[in-house]
Amino acid sequence: MAAILVKKLVVGPTEENAYLLGCPQTRKAVFIDPGGDAAHLLRLAEKLKLVPIAILHTHGHADHIGGDSDLKRAMGLPILIHPEDAEMLADPERNLSAYFYEPLVAPLADGFLGDGDIYDVGSLKLEVVHTPGHTKGGISFKVNQSVFTGDTLFAGSIGRTDFPGGSERVLLESIRRHLLSLPDETTIYPGHGPVSTIGRERQHNPFLEGLI
């Protein structure tokens, strides 16, 4: 099993976790949910001698897509997202920036990621898992013994479901079926807050009581 290299950068007013995920062997990498501070992300990739090949999104809210335009301008990276969230990228009302920030219009998607897709990052194989509930097109990325959950599952909490397209019932079912089914030692890289594990959340997350 190929090792992974993960660096987290906390960005923006919502303290969103932007990730740089790299393959140590081939030095290829992707940005996952680069919500802002694109210049810092690019410097980090350069410092680690990683070559980014794409921008991957767990969903389309503004605090997760804020760095897209600058990264696209700097490197021409393709932007990939689930088709049900694709229209959020360039629509300030759908991505919520019209209500909480300056209206944000990000570049359109260059391609789509659906449930069961495998995205290769060098020797790494990222499996796409459709985990709706926070948004209709919410997805998580499984790789080795790690999972990038976006705003589906946090350390000690779960994603909001009061935005358009959200559903608490759907979110909890996504977590039950697709995340709690993973081994306890699986590392969770969430969209906000600290890193956790499936086992820790199974035991201590108050929102997950009764799901197991």
C-alpha positions as CSV (number, residue, x, y, z in Angstrom):
1,M,0.0,0.0,0.0
2,A,1.5,3.3,-1.1
3,A,2.1,5.9,1.6
4,I,0.4,9.2,1.5
5,L,1.6,12.7,2.3
6,V,-1.0,15.1,3.8
7,K,-0.6,18.7,4.7
8,K,-3.5,20.8,6.1
9,L,-3.8,24.6,5.8
10,V,-6.6,26.3,7.7
11,V,-8.0,29.2,5.6
12,G,-10.7,31.8,5.6
13,P,-13.2,33.1,8.2
14,T,-14.8,29.7,8.7
15,E,-11.3,28.1,9.4
16,E,-11.8,25.7,6.5
17,N,-9.3,22.9,6.1
18,A,-7.6,23.0,2.7
19,Y,-5.6,19.9,2.0
20,L,-2.6,19.1,-0.1
21,L,-2.5,15.3,-0.7
22,G,0.6,13.9,-2.4
23,C,2.2,10.6,-3.5
24,P,5.7,10.4,-2.0
25,Q,6.9,8.1,-4.7
26,T,5.8,10.0,-7.9
27,R,5.5,13.5,-6.2
28,K,2.1,14.0,-7.9
29,A,-0.5,15.8,-5.7
30,V,-4.0,17.2,-5.6
31,F,-5.6,20.1,-3.7
32,I,-8.7,19.0,-1.8
33,D,-11.1,21.8,-1.0
34,P,-8.7,24.8,-1.4
35,G,-11.0,27.3,0.3
36,G,-8.4,30.2,0.1
37,D,-4.8,31.3,0.4
38,A,-3.9,29.8,-2.9
39,A,-0.4,31.4,-2.8
40,H,0.4,29.6,0.4
41,L,-0.8,26.3,-1.0
42,L,1.3,26.7,-4.1
43,R,4.4,27.6,-1.9
44,L,3.7,24.5,0.2
45,A,3.6,22.3,-2.9
46,E,6.8,23.8,-4.2
47,K,8.5,23.4,-0.8
48,L,7.6,19.7,-0.7
49,K,8.6,19.2,-4.4
50,L,5.1,18.1,-5.2
51,V,3.4,18.6,-8.6
52,P,-0.3,19.3,-8.3
53,I,-2.5,17.8,-11.0
54,A,-6.0,18.7,-10.0
55,I,-8.4,20.4,-7.6
56,L,-10.9,18.0,-6.0
57,H,-14.0,19.1,-4.1
58,T,-16.0,17.4,-1.5
59,H,-18.8,19.9,-2.2
60,G,-19.5,23.3,-3.6
61,H,-19.9,25.8,-0.7
62,A,-17.9,29.0,-1.0
63,D,-15.6,28.4,2.0
64,H,-14.3,25.3,0.1
65,I,-13.9,26.7,-3.4
66,G,-12.4,30.2,-2.6
67,G,-8.9,29.4,-3.9
68,D,-10.1,27.8,-7.2
69,S,-9.7,30.9,-9.4
70,D,-6.1,31.7,-8.3
71,L,-5.0,28.1,-8.5
72,K,-6.6,27.7,-12.0
73,R,-4.9,30.9,-13.1
74,A,-1.5,29.9,-11.8
75,M,-1.4,26.3,-12.9
76,G,-4.4,25.6,-15.2
77,L,-5.5,22.8,-12.9
78,P,-8.7,20.9,-13.7
79,I,-11.5,21.3,-11.2
80,L,-13.5,18.2,-10.3
81,I,-16.7,17.9,-8.3
82,H,-19.8,15.8,-8.1
83,P,-22.3,16.8,-10.8
84,E,-25.0,17.6,-8.3
85,D,-22.9,20.4,-6.8
86,A,-21.3,21.6,-10.1
87,E,-23.7,24.6,-10.5
88,M,-22.7,25.9,-7.1
89,L,-19.2,26.8,-8.3
90,A,-20.2,29.8,-10.3
91,D,-23.5,30.7,-8.6
92,P,-23.1,33.0,-5.5
93,E,-26.5,32.1,-4.2
94,R,-26.0,28.4,-4.5
95,N,-22.5,28.4,-3.0
96,L,-23.9,30.7,-0.2
97,S,-21.3,33.5,-0.8
98,A,-24.1,35.9,-1.6
99,Y,-25.3,35.6,2.0
100,F,-22.1,35.3,4.0
101,Y,-19.2,36.7,2.0
102,E,-18.5,38.8,-1.0
103,P,-20.2,37.0,-4.0
104,L,-17.9,34.3,-5.3
105,V,-17.9,33.1,-8.9
106,A,-15.4,30.2,-9.2
107,P,-14.4,28.6,-12.6
108,L,-16.7,26.0,-14.0
109,A,-16.0,22.3,-13.4
110,D,-13.7,20.6,-15.9
111,G,-15.0,17.1,-15.0
112,F,-17.1,15.2,-12.6
113,L,-16.6,12.7,-9.8
114,G,-19.2,10.1,-9.0
115,D,-19.8,7.3,-6.5
116,G,-17.3,4.5,-7.0
117,D,-14.9,6.5,-9.2
118,I,-11.2,5.9,-8.7
119,Y,-8.9,9.0,-9.2
120,D,-5.2,8.2,-9.5
121,V,-2.7,10.5,-7.9
122,G,0.6,8.9,-8.8
123,S,0.5,5.5,-7.0
124,L,-2.4,6.6,-4.8
125,K,-5.9,5.5,-5.7
126,L,-8.6,7.8,-4.3
127,E,-12.1,6.2,-4.2
128,V,-15.0,8.6,-4.5
129,V,-17.9,7.9,-2.1
130,H,-21.2,9.8,-2.5
131,T,-22.0,11.1,1.0
132,P,-25.0,13.5,0.5
133,G,-26.8,15.3,3.3
134,H,-24.8,18.5,3.8
135,T,-25.3,19.1,0.1
136,K,-26.8,16.8,-2.6
137,G,-23.5,16.3,-4.3
138,G,-21.4,15.8,-1.2
139,I,-18.6,13.3,-1.6
140,S,-15.8,11.8,0.5
141,F,-12.4,10.5,-0.7
142,K,-11.1,7.2,0.6
143,V,-7.4,6.5,0.2
144,N,-5.5,3.8,2.1
145,Q,-6.5,4.1,5.7
146,S,-7.7,7.7,5.5
147,V,-10.9,9.4,4.4
148,F,-11.4,13.1,3.5
149,T,-15.0,13.8,4.7
150,G,-15.5,17.4,3.8
151,D,-18.5,18.8,5.8
152,T,-20.1,15.4,6.3
153,L,-18.4,14.2,9.5
154,F,-16.2,16.2,11.9
155,A,-14.4,15.4,15.2
156,G,-17.3,15.4,17.6
157,S,-19.9,16.7,15.2
158,I,-21.6,16.4,11.8
159,G,-22.2,18.8,9.0
160,R,-25.0,21.4,8.9
161,T,-28.2,20.3,7.2
162,D,-30.1,23.6,7.2
163,F,-28.7,24.9,3.9
164,P,-30.5,24.3,0.6
165,G,-30.1,20.6,-0.4
166,G,-29.3,19.5,3.1
167,S,-31.0,16.7,5.0
168,E,-30.2,15.4,8.4
169,R,-31.8,12.0,7.6
170,V,-29.7,11.7,4.4
171,L,-26.5,12.9,6.1
172,L,-26.8,10.4,9.0
173,E,-27.5,7.6,6.6
174,S,-24.4,8.6,4.5
175,I,-22.3,8.5,7.7
176,R,-23.8,5.1,8.8
177,R,-23.4,3.4,5.5
178,H,-20.2,4.8,4.1
179,L,-18.1,6.1,7.0
180,L,-18.9,4.1,10.1
181,S,-18.4,0.9,8.0
182,L,-14.7,1.8,7.7
183,P,-12.2,0.3,10.1
184,D,-11.8,2.1,13.5
185,E,-8.2,3.0,12.7
186,T,-9.2,5.0,9.6
187,T,-8.0,8.6,9.9
188,I,-10.7,11.3,9.2
189,Y,-9.6,14.5,7.5
190,P,-12.6,16.8,7.9
191,G,-13.5,20.1,6.3
192,H,-13.2,21.9,9.6
193,G,-11.6,21.3,12.9
194,P,-9.1,18.6,14.1
195,V,-8.2,15.3,12.5
196,S,-9.9,12.3,14.1
197,T,-10.5,8.6,13.5
198,I,-13.6,6.5,12.8
199,G,-13.2,4.6,16.1
200,R,-13.0,7.8,18.1
201,E,-16.1,9.2,16.4
202,R,-18.0,5.9,16.8
203,Q,-17.3,6.0,20.5
204,H,-17.5,9.7,21.4
205,N,-19.5,11.6,18.7
206,P,-22.8,12.5,20.4
207,F,-24.5,13.0,17.0
208,L,-23.9,9.3,16.0
209,E,-25.6,7.7,18.9
210,G,-27.9,5.0,17.7
211,L,-26.4,4.7,14.3
212,I,-24.2,1.7,15.1
